[in-house]
Amino acid sequence: DVEALNDHEINPELRRLLELEGNSCCFDCKEQSPTWASVNLGIFLCLSCSGRHRSLGVHLSRVRSLTLDSWSAAHLALMKAGGNNALRDFMLKSGERFEGSLEDIYSTRTAELYRMRLSAIAQGQPPPEELSQDDIDRLAVPSPRSSVPKVAVPWSPDGPVCELCNSSFTVSRRRHHCRRCGLCVCSSCAPKANARPIPEWKMMEPVRHCKECYVLPSAFPRGAVGNIGKM
């Protein structure tokens, strides 16, 4: 990971954040020189732990490479508002002990409140003090195959650039929202062909997915994909 950081240019603001206390190692395993991050948790991760976070689903942890992915102003704002020590202190003060699987840890009400507070702070809004009942419902245990909560996630606010590729929206690169993770994305990152139902949310007609959430029909149980067709 050290070589990866040295061999690739990364955003100067990210490099400065890595130099802050607590950020120079992976949040989960403490490996030095992390090269990945969980944007909606505001923490830095090693390559191995980033793969485990990716399997949690983007509603719990949205990972990006420090060296390979583009970083928007919104992504950087989340990382500046967070940090490894900030999440650890918040969890410990709330009585969490980081026990059990990663899903057990990051699907707690405390972790969800932290994600919401981080998002609010990054957008210059007052952070919530507690979860609403709708927020709590979103934390229902996801199915092993779908890795999504049992109710639809809220959409990100409309922004000037795609949250995945950081490209500006234009007449040809139109703004959309991924129906599975809620990201505000462009038509290149969520093409029209990336349309699949979400039976867990009673969306039986195809709806648009971003490239990170798109799942081929073969990944769904037989008979569970609904009417796959053009949007």
Buried (B, 14 or more C-beta within 10 A) or exposed (E): BEEBBEEEEBBEBBEEBBEBEBBBBBBBEEBEBBBBBBBBBBBBBBBBBBEBBBEBBBBBBBBBBBBEBBBBEBBBBBBBBBBBBBBBEBBEEEEBEEEEEBBEBBBBBBBBBBBBBBBBBBBEEEBEEEBEEEBEEBBEEBEEEBBBBBBBBBEBEEBEBBBBBBBEBEEEBEBBBBBBBBBBBBBBBBBEEBBBBBBBBEBEEBBBBBBBBBBEEEEBEEEEBBEEEEE
